[in-house]
């Protein structure tokens, strides 16, 4: 049985481990919880799915829905949806998949199901190769030896970690769109005729009501995403300036006199993969010359939740056939 280190506990990493045959696996995660961008942020009595918003029912990934149902991680909701709010397109009913207790329950349940040891709050800063065995370094701590290391991190971070073992000269640079995300709670209903939709204004690309997802707080809560090009232009805007601006735009759009009683914002630096590794060169992962270090993630396939699942699944298939076969 091979000793394997997996850096990261986002859906790509969880999918990889799920699809591998039984091995001696250890996870390393810089955060205090698994999940990456599939996250629910709690602020007092409020809850916001501030990363990935939902999973499409008809996303096309064989086995994903069935597995998430098996581990009791998801539920299907029907919500009122508008494809383009600014163009006054008709409101339709849309079925979506979300986490049963916030979207964070998807990676939490998945990680719990896998039941492998995990070092949380452990940022790997270096990898050493000593007599052909790989060791992971986090501060003054050393972990290992490992036969194989899988790095499920954003492209830029994995490149910084692995560049002394992997030749990146022929690998295209993967570009991401950053997104400003704002979490808001209002003291009364805005009067929105939908629960989620796209293109509220030229600056606001998406917004989603959280009450119909979480169902346990009184105030009306929303998660708002700014457009990528707007985020790029105002990347360093002060949080309070952004939050006040978004509140004013939302109140104006809905002709509402509601007051925002909670405001919080942050950037997702690696929010959206503009062009995946597969789009560039038809590859599904990056590996060292000895095929013992791997870099992968949703950026290998695309920007969505299902792309993360697919990335891990494809690498597990390759590894099982070529290295373990």
C-alpha positions in Angstrom: 0.0 0.0 0.0 1.4 3.4 -1.1 1.8 6.3 1.3 0.1 9.3 -0.3 0.0 13.0 0.8 -2.9 15.1 -0.6 -2.4 18.9 -0.1 -5.8 20.5 0.0 -9.3 19.3 0.8 -11.4 21.0 -1.8 -13.7 18.9 -4.0 -10.9 18.0 -6.5 -8.9 16.5 -3.7 -11.9 14.7 -2.1 -12.9 13.3 -5.6 -9.4 12.0 -6.2 -9.2 10.1 -3.0 -12.7 8.8 -3.4 -11.9 7.4 -6.8 -8.5 5.9 -5.9 -8.3 2.3 -4.7 -7.5 1.8 -1.0 -4.2 3.5 -0.1 -2.5 5.0 3.0 -3.6 8.6 2.5 -3.0 11.8 4.6 -4.7 15.1 3.9 -3.0 18.5 4.6 -5.2 21.6 4.7 -4.2 25.2 5.4 -7.7 26.1 6.6 -9.5 24.9 9.7 -12.1 23.0 7.6 -12.3 21.1 4.3 -14.0 22.4 1.2 -12.1 25.2 -0.5 -14.6 27.5 -2.3 -17.6 25.3 -1.3 -18.1 27.2 1.9 -20.8 28.6 4.2 -19.8 31.5 6.4 -21.7 32.0 9.6 -21.9 35.5 11.2 -23.9 35.3 14.4 -27.4 34.2 13.5 -26.8 34.6 9.7 -25.4 32.1 7.2 -24.1 32.8 3.8 -23.1 30.3 1.0 -20.5 32.8 -0.1 -18.4 30.6 -2.5 -20.0 28.1 -4.8 -23.7 29.0 -4.8 -25.4 25.7 -6.1 -24.9 22.7 -8.2 -27.0 22.2 -11.4 -29.3 19.2 -11.3 -28.4 18.4 -14.9 -24.7 19.1 -14.7 -23.8 16.0 -16.6 -21.3 14.4 -14.2 -22.1 10.7 -13.9 -22.2 9.5 -10.3 -21.8 12.8 -8.5 -25.5 13.4 -7.5 -25.9 9.8 -6.5 -22.8 9.9 -4.3 -23.8 13.1 -2.6 -27.3 11.7 -1.9 -25.7 8.5 -0.5 -23.7 10.5 2.1 -26.7 12.6 2.9 -25.0 15.9 1.9 -27.5 17.5 -0.4 -31.1 18.5 -1.0 -32.9 19.7 -4.1 -34.7 23.1 -4.0 -37.0 24.9 -6.3 -36.4 28.6 -6.6 -37.6 31.5 -8.7 -34.8 32.5 -11.1 -34.1 35.2 -13.6 -31.5 34.7 -16.3 -31.0 38.5 -16.9 -32.6 40.8 -14.5 -31.6 44.1 -16.2 -33.3 42.9 -19.5 -36.5 42.0 -17.6 -36.4 38.4 -18.8 -39.2 36.2 -17.5 -38.9 34.6 -14.0 -38.8 30.9 -14.1 -38.8 28.0 -11.6 -35.4 26.3 -11.4 -34.3 23.2 -9.5 -30.9 23.3 -7.9 -28.8 21.2 -5.6 -27.4 22.7 -2.4 -25.8 21.4 0.8 -28.3 20.0 3.3 -27.0 22.3 6.1 -25.4 25.0 4.0 -23.1 24.3 1.1 -20.3 23.6 3.4 -22.0 20.3 4.4 -21.1 18.9 0.9 -17.3 18.8 1.6 -17.8 18.2 5.3 -19.9 15.1 4.7 -17.6 14.0 1.9 -14.4 14.4 4.0 -16.1 12.6 7.0 -17.1 9.7 4.7 -13.5 9.3 3.4 -12.3 9.0 7.0 -8.6 9.7 6.4 -6.3 11.6 8.8 -6.1 15.3 8.2 -3.7 18.0 9.4 -5.9 21.2 9.5 -4.4 24.7 9.8 -1.2 23.3 8.2 0.2 25.4 5.4 2.8 23.4 3.3 5.6 25.8 2.4 8.2 23.3 1.0 8.7 19.8 -0.3 12.0 17.9 0.1 13.2 14.9 -1.7 15.5 12.9 0.5 16.7 9.6 -0.9 13.8 9.4 -3.2 11.2 9.8 -0.5 9.1 13.1 -0.4 8.7 15.1 2.8 6.3 18.0 3.4 7.4 21.0 5.3 5.1 23.3 7.3 7.0 25.8 9.3 9.4 23.8 11.5 7.3 20.6 11.1 8.3 17.8 8.7 5.8 15.2 7.5 6.7 12.0 5.6 8.0 10.1 4.0 5.5 9.8 1.1 5.6 7.8 -2.1 3.4 10.2 -3.9 2.2 13.8 -3.3 -1.0 15.2 -4.9 -1.3 19.0 -4.8 -4.9 20.2 -5.1 -4.4 23.9 -5.0 -4.8 26.9 -7.3 -2.4 26.8 -10.2 -0.2 29.7 -9.0 0.1 28.3 -5.5 0.9 24.8 -6.8 3.5 26.2 -9.2 5.3 28.0 -6.4 5.4 24.9 -4.3 6.4 22.4 -7.0 8.6 24.4 -9.4 11.8 22.8 -8.3 10.5 19.4 -9.2 8.3 20.2 -12.3 9.4 22.0 -15.4 6.7 24.6 -16.0 8.4 26.1 -19.1 6.0 24.3 -21.5 3.0 24.6 -19.3 0.6 27.6 -20.1 -0.2 30.0 -17.4 -3.7 29.4 -16.1 -5.5 32.7 -15.7 -8.3 33.3 -13.2 -10.9 36.0 -12.7 -11.1 37.4 -9.2 -14.6 38.2 -7.8 -15.7 40.5 -5.0 -18.4 38.8 -2.9 -20.6 40.7 -0.5 -22.8 39.3 2.2 -25.8 41.4 3.3 -28.7 41.2 5.8 -31.6 43.6 5.5 -34.1 44.6 8.2 -37.1 43.8 6.0 -37.9 42.3 2.6 -36.4 44.0 -0.5 -39.4 43.0 -2.6 -37.3 41.1 -5.1 -39.6 39.0 -7.4 -37.0 36.2 -7.6 -34.7 34.3 -5.3 -31.6 34.3 -7.5 -30.6 35.7 -10.8 -27.9 37.2 -13.0 -27.1 40.8 -14.2 -28.9 43.0 -11.8 -26.8 46.0 -12.9 -23.7 46.5 -15.1 -21.6 45.9 -11.9 -23.5 43.2 -10.1 -23.3 39.8 -12.0 -25.2 37.6 -9.6 -27.2 37.6 -6.4 -28.9 34.9 -4.3 -31.3 35.0 -1.4 -30.1 32.9 1.5 -33.3 32.5 3.4 -34.9 30.0 1.2 -31.7 27.9 1.4 -31.1 28.1 5.2 -34.6 28.8 6.6 -33.6 29.7 10.1 -33.1 33.5 10.4 -35.5 36.3 10.3 -33.7 39.1 8.4 -33.5 38.9 4.6 -30.0 37.8 3.7 -28.3 37.9 0.3 -24.9 37.0 -1.3 -23.9 39.3 -4.1 -21.1 38.8 -6.7 -19.6 41.7 -8.6 -18.6 41.3 -12.3 -15.1 40.0 -12.9 -14.1 43.1 -15.0 -15.4 45.4 -12.4 -13.5 43.5 -9.7 -10.3 43.8 -11.7 -10.8 47.5 -12.0 -11.7 48.0 -8.3 -9.6 45.2 -6.9 -8.3 47.3 -4.0 -11.5 49.2 -3.1 -12.1 49.6 0.6 -14.5 47.0 1.9 -16.9 49.6 3.5 -17.0 51.7 0.3 -17.9 48.6 -1.7 -20.5 47.4 0.7 -22.2 50.8 0.9 -22.2 51.1 -2.9 -23.7 47.6 -3.4 -26.4 48.3 -0.8 -27.4 51.5 -2.6 -27.5 49.8 -6.0 -29.7 47.0 -4.7 -32.1 49.4 -2.9 -32.3 51.4 -6.1 -32.9 48.4 -8.3 -35.8 47.1 -6.1 -37.0 50.6 -5.1 -36.7 49.5 -1.5 -36.4 51.4 1.7 -34.9 48.4 3.6 -31.8 49.1 5.6 -28.7 46.8 5.6 -28.1 45.7 9.2 -25.1 43.5 8.4 -22.4 44.0 5.7 -19.3 41.9 5.0 -17.2 41.5 1.8 -14.1 39.7 0.6 -12.4 38.8 -2.7 -12.1 35.3 -4.2 -8.7 35.6 -5.9 -9.0 32.3 -7.9 -12.8 32.4 -8.3 -13.2 31.6 -12.0 -10.9 29.7 -14.4 -10.9 31.7 -17.6 -9.3 28.9 -19.7 -8.5 25.5 -18.3 -5.4 23.4 -18.7 -7.5 21.0 -20.8 -8.5 23.9 -23.0 -4.9 24.8 -23.5 -3.3 21.5 -24.2 -5.8 18.7 -23.6 -4.0 17.7 -20.3 -5.9 16.9 -17.1 -3.0 17.3 -14.6 0.7 18.3 -14.3 3.3 15.8 -13.0 7.0 15.6 -12.1 9.4 13.7 -14.3 9.3 10.8 -11.9 5.5 10.8 -11.9 5.4 11.0 -8.1 4.3 14.7 -7.7 1.0 15.9 -9.2 -0.7 19.2 -9.5 -4.4 19.3 -10.3 -7.7 21.0 -9.5 -10.8 22.5 -11.1 -8.5 24.7 -13.1 -7.5 21.6 -15.1 -11.1 21.2 -16.3 -13.1 24.4 -15.8 -14.7 26.8 -13.2 -17.6 24.8 -11.8 -18.2 22.4 -8.9 -18.5 19.5 -11.3 -15.2 20.4 -12.9 -13.5 19.9 -9.6 -15.2 16.5 -9.2 -14.1 15.6 -12.8 -10.5 16.7 -12.2 -10.1 14.4 -9.3 -11.8 11.5 -11.0 -9.7 11.7 -14.2 -6.4 11.9 -12.3 -7.5 8.9 -10.1 -8.2 6.9 -13.2 -4.8 7.7 -14.8 -2.9 7.0 -11.6 -4.7 3.7 -10.9 -4.0 2.5 -14.4 -0.5 3.7 -14.9 1.1 3.8 -11.4 -0.9 1.2 -9.5 -1.9 -1.1 -12.4 
